Amino acid sequence: MVDLLTTLAIIFIVAGPFLLVANKFELPTVPLLIVAGLVAGVFIEEELTLELAQFGIALLVFSFGVGIQFDTVRTVLLESEVATLGQIVVVGSLGIGTGLVFGIPLQESLYLGAAAALSSSIVGTALLQEEIRNNLIRGRLAESIHFVQDLIALVLLLVLSAEGFAADPIATQIGYGMMLLVGAVLVNRYLFDLLGRLAGGSSELMIIGAVSILVVFIGVAEIVGVSIVVGAFAAGLAVRHDRDRYLDLFNGIESIKDFFIAIFFVTIGALVAFPTLEKLLLAAGLVVLTAVVKPIVTTVILILQGHEARSATLTSLSIDQVSEFALIIAIEALLLGFLTQSVFDAIILAAAVTMITSSLSQRYDERIYRALADRGLIVGRHGKIDAWSSCAEDITDHVIIIGFGRQGRQLVQTCKEIGQRYVVIENEPELRDTIRMECDEFVFGDAMEKYTWKKANGEAARLIVSTVPSDPVSERILDLFYGREVILNAYDVETALELLDRGALYVIVTDLLAGEQLVQYVRALIYGSLTPEALREQRRLKLEEQFTTVARVS
């Protein structure tokens, strides 16, 4: 225990300065944590690092299971299953083939295939939290793809736990895994609310209860001889519940998650060994398959399914790294003697490199997509938009409303009351049925894509109103409709002033403007009782007054 505590102390002492540098210069933290791990690896033993990595991954998998929202995942589950299975077959086969080309036995090459095919839920979804919260299609697709991949990875872990490839031991382990998952469903449905009532609203007691559930499931996994990661994932599903109802609990789990994410990336760096030429070439092959081939294959599959090129590309850039499940599979295979040290080192090196490149590709994903699209390297299809939309091709003099949240609904109701034609643009699969019932004309598509605006006949619109506080969406609208009457949305006053300077007619600052006020302005514009020039100047003066006040207080 002392050695483990000493290891943790070394990790935090080394990681601290790197995190300070990342914070000061607004750099991605993942690359710096992995570099910190390279430094820490000089001072800590590999055996302790492997043990710490296993428990760290288990706790992160638990937190991922807690955060799964089945209601949102199921809306794109079919597309995700096809995309996931397709890329796993293609990329996994190429990974196995790469191992065979290097003269690695088939049994070990299977682990290379798993490393190339599986992607990290920790990296892939942690960097997409805004998209997931805003219910964008790319966030839903990415979350669902990672969920399907994790289920496949759990099966692989259970097979590995059998310590052989005979049918009976494998069936037994899969049976134990199913038992844990069924137990998770029962606890979630019948016991968790009871725990909440017994806690009497105490967030501390709820967190202790959730941790106790985790310990029980990990203990059961240890007793029956399956990976603790399987038990941790089941525990996450057992605790998974309505976030709004148990907000303090989920905030506490998020804090625990952030703690172990740092440990996870540092341990990955610490496990990286000085590579020989053969290890370097093998790792390079895995990096190419993971960071280049896998996103390409996934993008093609999603486009063939009818998704827009941008949504397909940005979704695929969330799976361009080696999975933590692939790492735990490799660690257990190494400990069981199924994997040689050289192949294990190549997998770890590839994981470290792809987690660094993935954090960068997601940071600049929009630029990557635009660079590819502008050169004609990505050509999308529009099957989903055409199938899901209902909008007259010749519609003119209409109001385009982006987003069907609270403000969007109010604007639709106002347009109906005054007889103004409108088109709603939305990108959230969960709202399809609702919009079909409540809206006259609508387009299900990405507001960043030109085809969506062509479908909504944006050039002939009377007014464009975005209720989405997204800087990329606002900038895209201004680029496409410069000089037109456009109302945008922003999180803060400073951004709002910048958008006004770029030509926006009016900018909603969500914290300052209620939906009722927006409706009044739109009504006045449509009736002609307020001119665009007067509205723009009125808004500018108000924002400048607020900006000056905030600056003075600061």
N, C-alpha and C positions, 0 to 999 in steps of 0.2 A: 504493500500500500504506500509505503514511504517513497519507493521508487516511482510509482505512478504519480504521486503528488509532486514529486520533484520534476517529473516530465512535464506535468501541467504548468508548473511554475516557469520552467524554461520556455515553454511555448508562449506564455503570455508576456514574459519579459522581452523575448525576441520580437513578438508580433506587435507590441505596443508602438515602437517608433515607426514601423511601417504604416500602421493605421493612422498615426498622426500626420504622416506625409500625404497619405491618400486624402485625408480630410482637408488639409490645408490647400492642396493643389487641385481638389475636386477630381481625383483620379479614381478609376475602378479599383475596388478593394481586393477583388479576387486575385489578380496577378501579383499584387504586393504581398498578400497572405501566403501565396505559394512560394514566392521568393523568400519570405520569412521562414517558411518550412525548410527550404534548402539550407538556410543558416542553422536553424535549430537541429536539423538532422545530424550535424557534426557532433552534437553534445548528447543525443539520446539514442538508446538502443533500439534496433529495428523490432525486436520482440515486443517491447512495451508500446512502440508506435502502432504495431499491428493490432494489439489488444485495444488500445485507445481508439483506433480507427473503427473497429467493429462496433464498439459501444456508441461512438459518435454517429456512425451511419444509422444504427438502430434508432436512436433518439430523433434523428432528422426524418427518417421514414415514418416514425410515429407522428411527428408534427405535420407531415404531408398528408397522412391518412386523416388526421383531424380536420384539415382544411378542404377536403374533397366535398364538393357540392353536387350531389347526383342529379338534382333538378336541372342544373346548367350543363353538366357533362352530357346527359342523355340527349340534349337537343342536337348535338353533332356527333353522337356516338357511332353511328353507322359509317359516316365519312372517315372518322378517326380509325375505326377498326380496319377498313380497307387500306388506308394510307399506312398505318402501322404495320400490318401484316405484309403489305407489299414491300415496304422498305426493309423490313427485317429479313425477308427472304432474299432480296437482292443484295443488300449490303452484308448481311450475315454470311451469305455464300461467298462473296468476294473476300471477306475476312478469313474464312476457312481456307479459301484458295491461296491467299497471300501466305498463310502459315505453311501450307504444303509446298509452295514455291521455294520457301526458305529451308525446306527439309525438316520441318517440325512435324512430329507424328500427328495423326488425325485427332487423337484424343485431346492433345494440347491445342491444336488448331481450332477446335470447337470453342475454346475459351476466347480465342482471338476473334472469332465470329461474333460471339456475344458482346465483346468489348466494342466492336465496330458498330453493331446494330442497335444496342440499347443506349438511351440518352438519359441525362441527369434531370430528375424532377427538381432537385435543389437549385441548380443553375438555371434550368429552362423556365421554370415558373416563378422563381424568386425575382427574376429580372423583368417579369411581365405582370407584376401585380396591378399596375395602373390599368392595363388593357383588360385584365380579368375583372377588376372592380367596375370598369366602365362598360362591361358586357360586350366588348368588341368581338367580332367573329374570330379574329386571329387569337385572342386570349382564350376563347372557348375551345377552339381547335387544338391549341397547344396543350391546354390543361387536359383535354380528353385523350390526346395522343400519349402524353406521359402516363396517364392513368392506365391505359391499355397496356403500354410497355411494362409498367410496374407489375401488373397481373401476370404477364408472361414471365417476367424476371422471377417472381415468387415461385412459379412452377419450376423454373430451372434450379432455383435454390433448393426446393424440396427434392428434386431428382438428385442433386449433388449430395444432400444430406443422407441419402440412402447408402453412400459409400460404395457404390457399385452400380452396375447397369442391369441387374437382374430385375425381372418384372415384379416379383413379390415385394422386395424391399421398397421399390419405387412406389408401388401402389399403397403400401403402408404409410410412407411419408406423405404422399398426397392426401391420404385419408386424414392424417393428423393435421395437415394444413387446412383442409376443409372443416375439420372440427373446430379449429381456432377461429376461422372466419364465421362459422355458424354461431359460435359462442359470442363473437363480437356483435353480430346482428341482434342476438337475444338480449345482451347487456344494453345495447343502444336503445332497444325498443321498450324494455320492461324495467330496467334497473337505474338508468341514468337519471331520469326525471325524479325517481325516488331519492337518489343521492342529492339532487338539487333541493328537494323539499327538506331533507334532513339537514342540509347545510344552512338552511334558513337565510339565504341571500348572502352568505359570507363567501367572498371570492377566495380567501385563503383556504377555507375548508374544501371548496370546489377544486382548487388546484391540487391539494393533497389527495382528494379522492381520485382525480384523473391520474396522478402519478402512481397511486396505489393500483389502479386498474392496469397501468403499464407494467408495473412490477409483477403482478399476478400473471399476465399473459406471457411476459418474458420467462417467468419461472416455469409455467406450463410447457413452453417451447423447449426449455432446457431439459425438463423431465422426460418428454417424449422424444428428444433427440433431433429436433429440427432447429434451423437457424434462428437465433434470437431476433433477427430482422423480420422474419415472418411473424413472430409473436408481437413485435413492436408495431408492424403495419396493422395487424388485427386489433391491437389496443387503440390505435388511432381511429379506426372505423367504429369501435365501441364508444369512444368519447365524442365522435363527430356529431354535431347538433346545430341548431339554429344559432348563428353567430350573434344576432341581436339579443337573443334571450339570455345568452351566457357570455356577454361581451367581456367582462373582467377575466373570465377563465381563458378565453381565447387570447386576450392581450398578454396574460401571464405565460401561456404556451409560446406565443410569438417571441417573448423575451428569452425563454429557454432555447428556442430555435436559433435565434441570433447568436447566442453564446456558443452553441455547438457547431454552427456554420463556420465560425472563425476557427474552431479547433479542427474541423474537418479539412479545410483547405490547407491549414498549416501541416497537418499530418500527411496530406498528399505530397506536399513539397518535401517533407522529411523522409518519405519513402523513396524518393527519386535517388537512384544510384548512378555513379559515374558510368556512362554507357560505353560499351565497346562498339566497334563499327557495325557488327551484326545487329546488336540491340538497337543502335541508332537507325539503321535502315528499316528494321521491322517496325519500330515506333513511327517512323516517317510514313510507312505504308498505312498504318492504322490512322494516323492523323489525316492523311488525304481521304481515306474512306469515310472517316467520321465528320470532318469539317467541310468537305467539298462534295463527295459523291452522295452522302446521305441527304443533305439538303436538296441537291438536284433531283434525286429520285422522288423525294417527298413532294417537292414542288410540282413535278410533272404529274404525279398521281392526283394531287389536289386540283390542278388545273383541268385534268381530264374528267374529274368529277363535276366540273362546272364552276369551281370557285374562281374569283377574280385573281389576276396575276399577283397583285400586291398582297392580298391576304394569304395566298399560298406561299409566296416567297418569305414574308415576315414570319409566318408560322414555322416554316422549315428552318429558319435561322435560330429558332429556339431549341432545336434538337441536335445542334452541331457539336456535341461534346460526349465524352465517355460517361456512362451512368455510374452513380454510386452503387447501384445493384451489381453492375459488372465488376466493380472493385471488390465488393464483399464476396462475390462468387469467386473471384481470383484469389482473394485472401484465404478463403476456406479451402479452395483447391490446393493452394500452396501448403497449408498446414496439414492437409490429408495426404500430401505427396503425389497428387495428380498433376501438378504443374511444376515445371522446373523454375529455378530462380531467374534464369535469363529471360524466359518468356514473361514471367511475372514482372520483372524490371521494365520490359518493353511496354507492357500494358500500363504500368504506373506512369512511365514517362509520357506516353500518349495521352493519358488522362490529364496530367498536369498541363501539357501543352494545349489541349483542346479546351480545357476550362478557362485558360487565359484567353485564347482566341475567341471563344464563345462570348465572354464578357465584353470583348471589343466589338464583335460582329453585331451583338444586340444593341450596343451603345450607338453604333452607326448604321443600323439596319436600313433606315430610310434612305440614306445616301447610297448604300450598296444596291438597294432595289432600283433607285432612280438611275444609277449608272448603268445597270443592266438593261432596264427598260428603254432608256434613251438610245441605246445602241442596238435595239431590236433583238436582244438576246433572250428576252422573255415575252412571249406573246400569249395573252390570256384568252380564255373563253368566257362567255357570258350566259351560260345555261342556267345558273342559279338565279341570276337577276331576272332573266326573261321568264322563268317559271314561277318565281315568287312575287313578281310585281304586277300591278294593275294600274296603268296610266295611259291616257289617250296620247297618241303620237303627236297630234296637232294642238295640244293644249297650249294656250297663250294667256298672257296677262294674269298669271296665277302667282300665288305665294308658295315658295318652297320652304318647308319646315324640316330642319335636320334634327333628329332625335325625338322620340315619343315618350319622354319622361313627363314630369309634372307640368313643366312649362309648355312642352310640345302639345300635350293634351288640351291645355287652356287655349292655345293658339288655334288648334283645330276647331274647338267649340266656338270660338269667336268668329272664325271664317264661316262656319255653318250658319251662325246667327245673322250675319250681315250679307250672306249670299256670295261670298268671295270663294272662287275656286282655289284649291290648294293641292300640293303634293307633299306627302311625308317621305323623307329619306331616313331609313333606319337600318341598322346592321346587327341587331340582336335577335338571334333565332327564337328566343323565348317569347318574343312579342309578335311573332307572325300571326297567330290566330287572333290575338287581340286587335291588331291593326286591320286585319281583314274584316272584322266585325264593326269596328268603330270609324274607319276612315274610308272616304270615297275613292281617293286615288293615292297610290303609294308606290315607292320603289325600295326594294330590299337590296341594298348595295353599299359599297364603301364610298364615303364622301371624298376620299382621296383619289378616286379613279374617274377618268374622263367619261367612261361609258355610263356611269351612274348619272352624271349630269346630262348626258345625251338622252338617256331614258326619261329623265324628268323634264327635258326640254328647258334646261337652265338658261339658255340664251334668250328665251322669250318670256322669262319670269318677270313679274312686276316687282317682287321683293324676295330677298333670300334671308331667312332667319336661322341662325345656328344656335341651338340651345345646349350645345356640347362644349364644355370648357376645355378644349384641346387646342394647344398652340399649332401643331401640324395641320389640323383640319382648318383652323382659321387662316393660316398662311396660304394653304392650298386654295381656299375659296377666293382670297384676295388676288392670287396669281391668275386664277381662271376668269374672274369677273371684276377686274380692275376698272374703277370708274362707275360701277353699278351700285344700286342701293342694296347694301349688305349690312345686316345686323349680326354681330358676333358675340361670343361669350369668352370670358377670361376669369382666371382665379384671383388676380390681383390688379390693383389700380395701375401699377407701372406698365404691365403688359397691355392693359386697356388703352392707355395713352399711346403706346407704340402702334397699336392696331388702328387707332383713329388717324394717326399721322400717315399711315400707309393707305388710307382711303376708306376705312369703314365708316358707315353712316352712323352707327351707334354700337356701343359695346356694353354688354351686360356683365356686371361684376356680381356674381352670385350672392355674395354675402351682403351686398348693399341694395340689391333690387329684388323685390318680390315679384312673383309671376304676374300678379294683378297689374302692377305698374307697366310691365312689358306689353300686356294686352292693351292697355290704354293708349300707349304710344303707337302700336301697330294699327289700332282702330283709327286714331287721328290721322295717320299717314294715308290710310286707305280712303277715308272720307275727304281728305284734303284740307282739314282744319289745321294741320301742322305741316310746314314745308320741310324737306330734307335738310336744307341749310340751317333753319332755325333749330331743328332737333340736334344736328351735329354740334353746333356752337353751344347749345344749352348743356349737352353732355360733357363737352370739353371743359367748360367752366366749372362744372360740378366736380369732375375728376381732378382737375388741377387744384381746386380748393382742398379736396381730401388728401391729395398727394403731398401738398405743402404742409398740411397738419400732421401727417404721419412722419414726414421728414423732420419737422420741428421737434416732435416728441422723441424721435430716435436720437 
